[in-house]
Amino acid sequence: MIVSRGAVLWTPSEAVVWGRSLDPPESFQNFLRTLHELCRSNRVPAFGRRWAANTGAPAIALEPISPHEWADLHFNSDGEKLQNDDLSSFSLRRPGWTFVQFPADDLIREWPQAGGAAFVEELADRYWATRERAFEKRTKRLSTFNRRVRCLRRDGRWVSIRELSDWLAHEAQATALDGDLKACTYREFWRASRNREFDRDGKTRVLLLNPTTTGARLDPERGRRALDVHGWDGFVEQFLACSWVEIEPTRRWLAGWLPRNIYEKWDAAHACGGRPHSDQGGSAALPEFKSPSTQTKRRSGSQGGRPPKWDWEGCAIALIAHANTPDGLPGSQAEIEGLMATFFYNRYGCEPAESLIREHAVKIIAELRRGRELPP
């Protein structure tokens, strides 16, 4: 949408003042929700200065705010008044745009005839219908994600960069090695990825297993775009830490920069089929290492024996805590199973069999339904 030269531009605060001058006046919340939807649907253009992740300062020139970005943006308000005229990002948890402005003529022309209240009610109906469809897609995506993780663990030929960095950090502490080896692991991994050290036949072999993303691989081009958007810390957490690499290129990469004694200790475990940074490593796993995400301690020199006792009571408590969040407990059995599998993986580094999780999930759902049928 093109804005003519000399057009009057309103800041969010000036637009709110106009909304209160209407007959009847628009409530503050309804006005902001309506304005947000008009911009998101590209009916009213918006302009501003983008905050740069690398400098922490806004750009010099005004530029259009893409309608696609509005799903991640919100006005800074306390529910009664605006704190400023900026837009913040939900995902980045920091300011996204400043000096935000809207063309006054477009806003007046596109404002709903029935008023903001009726428009917001219509939005709510569309929202819940869209959320139900998104819930079904998310359930399917989580199920696929958990299945892919289990397959990679069973395969034994892939290494989790998150688990590797945690193990190396522990080894650095145990051997009194100077420097932050965990942070160094991520920096070296990104350097090697940019240099195409994990490529084979012209294609990257770095898998990206993050349930919130759609791409299956992390190539250098995608990594650079993600780094520009999320900054280094967000890039590490959402991309590098969620990456998996095949064992052979991982060996070559680690041998090139790790201290020899630490590399040989890691390689010896993997040579026997073990996984030094996972509780599923078998007899070759290092018994003295306890993963930060693991709550149970393996006995030294264990050659198998009984599997860990699954804490079903703790899992039930975690589900109760999840039920008390704003989103509440999901009604889908598949997503409840996904929550349970995530709980056990975070605690033990592994998960019960799918049939065992499903058996307990059925009981939980049955109790939930029975509880809804009881009189108040």
C-alpha positions in Angstrom: 0.0 0.0 0.0 1.5 3.3 -1.1 1.2 6.4 1.2 1.1 9.8 -0.6 3.7 12.4 0.1 2.5 14.9 2.8 0.0 12.4 4.3 -0.7 12.9 8.0 0.9 10.1 10.1 -0.4 9.2 13.6 1.6 7.6 16.4 -0.2 4.8 18.4 -0.8 7.4 21.2 -2.4 9.8 18.7 -4.5 7.0 17.2 -5.8 6.1 20.6 -6.8 9.7 21.2 -8.8 9.7 17.9 -10.5 6.4 18.9 -11.7 8.0 22.2 -13.2 10.9 20.3 -15.5 8.6 18.3 -19.2 8.4 19.1 -19.5 6.1 21.0 -15.9 6.2 22.1 -13.9 3.0 21.7 -12.5 1.3 24.8 -8.7 1.2 25.0 -8.4 -2.6 24.7 -10.9 -2.9 21.8 -9.1 -0.1 20.0 -5.7 -1.6 20.2 -7.0 -5.1 19.1 -8.8 -3.6 16.2 -5.8 -1.5 15.1 -3.5 -4.5 15.4 -5.8 -6.6 13.2 -6.1 -3.8 10.6 -2.3 -3.7 10.3 -1.9 -7.5 10.3 -4.4 -7.8 7.5 -2.7 -5.1 5.5 -5.7 -2.8 5.5 -3.8 -0.1 7.3 0.0 0.3 6.6 2.4 0.9 9.4 5.9 2.4 9.4 8.7 2.5 11.9 12.4 2.1 12.7 13.5 -1.5 13.2 15.6 -2.4 16.3 18.8 -4.1 15.1 19.8 -7.2 17.1 23.6 -6.6 16.6 23.7 -3.0 17.7 20.7 -2.8 20.1 19.7 0.5 18.5 17.0 1.5 16.0 17.7 2.1 12.3 17.9 5.6 11.1 15.3 5.5 8.3 11.6 4.7 8.5 10.5 1.5 6.7 7.2 -0.3 6.2 6.3 -2.9 8.8 5.4 -6.1 6.9 1.9 -7.4 7.7 3.4 -10.9 8.3 5.4 -9.5 11.2 2.3 -8.4 13.2 1.6 -11.9 14.4 4.8 -11.6 16.6 4.3 -7.9 17.6 2.3 -6.2 20.3 1.8 -2.7 21.7 3.4 -1.8 25.0 0.5 -1.1 27.3 -0.5 -1.8 30.9 -4.2 -2.5 29.9 -5.2 1.2 30.4 -2.7 3.3 28.6 0.3 2.9 26.3 3.8 2.9 27.9 5.4 4.2 24.7 4.9 4.2 20.9 7.0 1.1 20.3 6.2 -2.4 19.2 7.7 -5.3 21.0 8.4 -8.9 19.7 6.9 -11.9 21.5 9.5 -14.3 20.3 12.6 -12.1 20.8 11.3 -10.6 24.1 12.7 -7.2 23.2 11.6 -4.1 21.2 11.1 -4.8 17.6 10.1 -1.4 16.2 10.2 2.2 17.4 8.8 5.5 16.1 5.8 3.6 14.8 3.3 5.6 12.7 0.1 5.0 10.7 -1.5 7.1 7.9 -4.5 8.9 9.5 -6.6 8.8 6.3 -6.2 5.0 5.9 -7.1 4.4 9.5 -10.2 6.5 9.4 -11.3 4.9 6.1 -10.7 1.3 7.2 -12.2 1.6 10.7 -15.1 -0.8 11.1 -18.6 0.7 10.7 -20.0 -1.3 13.6 -17.2 -0.2 15.9 -14.3 -1.9 17.6 -16.3 -4.0 20.1 -18.3 -5.9 17.3 -15.1 -6.2 15.3 -13.2 -7.7 18.3 -16.1 -10.2 18.9 -15.8 -11.3 15.3 -12.1 -11.7 15.6 -12.5 -13.8 18.7 -14.7 -16.3 16.8 -12.2 -16.5 14.0 -9.4 -16.8 16.5 -10.8 -19.9 18.3 -11.5 -21.6 15.0 -8.0 -20.9 13.8 -6.5 -22.0 17.2 -8.3 -25.3 17.0 -6.8 -26.0 13.6 -3.3 -24.9 14.8 -3.7 -27.2 17.9 -4.2 -30.2 15.6 -1.2 -29.2 13.5 1.0 -28.7 16.6 0.0 -32.1 18.0 1.0 -33.8 14.8 4.2 -31.8 14.7 5.2 -32.7 18.3 4.5 -36.3 17.6 6.7 -36.3 14.5 9.4 -34.4 16.4 9.4 -36.9 19.3 9.5 -39.8 16.8 12.5 -38.3 15.0 14.4 -37.8 18.2 13.8 -41.4 19.2 14.9 -42.7 15.8 18.2 -40.7 15.9 19.0 -42.0 19.4 18.3 -45.6 18.4 20.4 -45.2 15.3 23.5 -44.3 17.3 25.2 -42.6 14.3 24.1 -39.0 15.3 25.4 -36.6 17.9 23.3 -34.0 19.7 25.2 -30.7 19.9 23.3 -29.7 23.1 24.3 -32.9 24.8 27.8 -32.8 23.5 28.3 -29.2 24.7 26.9 -30.1 28.2 29.3 -33.1 28.4 32.3 -31.0 27.4 31.4 -28.3 29.9 31.4 -31.0 32.6 34.7 -32.4 31.5 36.3 -29.0 31.5 35.1 -28.5 35.1 36.4 -31.9 36.2 39.8 -31.4 34.6 40.1 -27.7 35.7 40.4 -26.6 32.1 40.5 -22.8 31.6 37.8 -21.2 29.6 34.1 -21.8 28.9 34.2 -25.0 26.8 30.4 -25.0 26.4 30.3 -21.6 24.7 33.4 -22.5 22.7 31.7 -25.7 21.4 28.8 -23.6 19.9 31.3 -21.1 18.4 33.4 -23.9 16.8 30.3 -25.7 15.6 29.0 -22.6 13.9 32.4 -21.9 12.4 32.7 -25.5 11.0 29.1 -25.3 9.7 29.9 -22.0 7.8 33.0 -23.7 6.3 30.8 -26.6 5.1 32.8 -29.2 7.1 29.6 -31.2 7.7 28.5 -31.2 4.0 28.4 -34.3 1.9 27.7 -34.4 -1.8 27.1 -30.6 -1.7 24.4 -30.9 1.0 24.7 -30.2 4.7 24.4 -33.1 7.1 23.3 -31.0 10.1 19.8 -31.9 11.1 17.7 -29.3 12.9 15.3 -30.9 15.4 13.2 -28.0 16.8 9.4 -28.6 17.1 8.8 -24.9 16.4 10.6 -24.8 13.1 9.6 -26.4 9.8 13.0 -26.9 8.2 14.8 -30.2 8.7 18.4 -29.0 8.0 20.6 -26.1 9.2 22.6 -24.9 6.3 24.9 -21.8 6.5 22.5 -19.5 4.6 19.6 -20.3 6.9 21.9 -20.0 9.9 23.0 -16.5 8.9 19.4 -15.3 8.5 18.5 -16.8 11.9 21.5 -15.1 13.5 20.5 -11.7 12.1 16.9 -12.1 13.5 17.5 -13.8 16.8 21.0 -12.6 17.9 23.7 -14.9 19.1 22.0 -16.2 22.3 18.7 -16.9 20.6 20.4 -18.5 17.6 22.3 -20.9 20.0 19.2 -21.9 21.9 16.8 -22.3 19.0 19.1 -23.5 16.3 22.6 -24.7 17.2 21.5 -26.5 20.4 18.8 -28.3 18.5 21.2 -29.6 15.8 22.4 -33.2 15.3 25.4 -34.2 13.3 26.6 -37.6 12.0 29.3 -39.2 14.1 32.2 -39.4 11.5 32.2 -35.6 10.6 31.8 -34.9 14.3 35.0 -36.9 15.0 37.0 -34.9 12.5 35.6 -31.7 13.7 36.3 -32.4 17.4 39.8 -33.7 16.7 40.7 -30.4 15.1 40.2 -28.2 18.2 39.5 -30.2 21.4 42.3 -31.0 23.9 43.6 -34.4 23.1 42.8 -36.1 26.4 39.2 -35.0 26.3 38.7 -35.9 22.7 40.2 -39.4 23.2 37.9 -39.9 26.2 34.9 -39.0 24.1 36.0 -41.0 21.1 36.7 -44.1 23.1 33.1 -44.3 24.4 31.6 -43.8 20.9 34.0 -46.4 19.4 32.3 -49.0 21.5 28.8 -47.8 20.6 28.4 -45.7 23.8 27.3 -42.1 24.1 29.2 -40.3 26.7 26.7 -37.4 26.9 23.6 -39.5 27.1 22.2 -41.9 29.7 21.4 -44.3 26.8 25.1 -44.9 26.1 25.3 -48.5 27.3 28.3 -50.0 29.0 30.7 -47.7 27.3 29.1 -44.5 28.7 31.2 -42.6 31.2 29.8 -43.5 34.6 31.2 -40.5 36.4 29.2 -38.0 34.2 25.8 -36.9 35.2 23.9 -34.9 32.6 22.5 -31.6 33.8 19.1 -32.8 32.5 19.3 -36.1 34.4 17.9 -36.5 37.9 18.9 -40.2 38.4 22.5 -41.3 38.9 23.9 -44.4 37.2 25.9 -46.9 39.2 29.6 -46.9 38.3 30.5 -49.8 36.1 26.9 -50.8 35.5 26.6 -53.4 32.7 22.9 -53.1 32.2 20.6 -54.4 34.9 17.2 -53.0 35.7 16.1 -49.9 33.8 15.4 -46.7 35.7 12.1 -46.7 37.7 9.8 -44.3 35.9 8.5 -41.5 38.1 4.9 -41.7 37.1 3.8 -39.7 40.2 6.2 -36.9 39.3 4.9 -37.0 35.8 1.3 -36.6 37.1 2.4 -33.6 39.2 4.0 -32.0 36.2 0.8 -32.5 34.2 -1.2 -30.9 37.0 1.2 -27.9 37.0 0.8 -27.7 33.2 -3.0 -27.7 33.7 -2.7 -24.6 35.9 -1.0 -22.6 33.1 -3.1 -20.2 31.0 -3.2 -22.7 28.1 -4.4 -25.5 30.4 -3.9 -29.2 29.8 -4.5 -30.3 26.2 -7.5 -32.5 25.5 -5.7 -34.5 22.8 -4.2 -37.8 23.9 -1.3 -37.5 21.5 -0.2 -34.1 23.0 -0.6 -35.5 26.5 1.7 -38.3 25.5 4.1 -35.8 24.1 4.2 -33.9 27.4 4.8 -37.1 29.3 7.6 -38.2 27.0 9.2 -34.7 27.3 9.0 -35.0 31.1 10.8 -38.3 31.2 13.4 -37.2 28.7 14.3 -34.1 30.7 14.6 -36.2 33.8 16.3 -39.4 32.6 17.7 -38.6 29.2 15.4 -41.3 27.8 11.7 -42.2 27.6 9.5 -45.2 28.4 8.2 -47.2 25.6 5.4 -45.6 23.6 3.0 -48.3 24.7 3.7 -47.7 28.4 3.3 -43.9 28.0 0.0 -44.5 26.1 -1.3 -46.8 28.8 -0.8 -44.2 31.5 -2.1 -41.4 29.3 -5.4 -43.3 28.8 -5.8 -43.6 32.5 -5.2 -39.8 33.0 -7.7 -38.9 30.3 -10.2 -41.3 31.8 -9.8 -39.6 35.2 -10.1 -36.1 33.6 -13.4 -37.1 31.9 -14.7 -38.7 35.1 -13.8 -35.5 37.0 -15.8 -33.4 34.5 -18.8 -35.6 35.0 -18.8 -35.2 38.8 -21.2 -32.6 40.3 -19.6 -29.4 41.6 
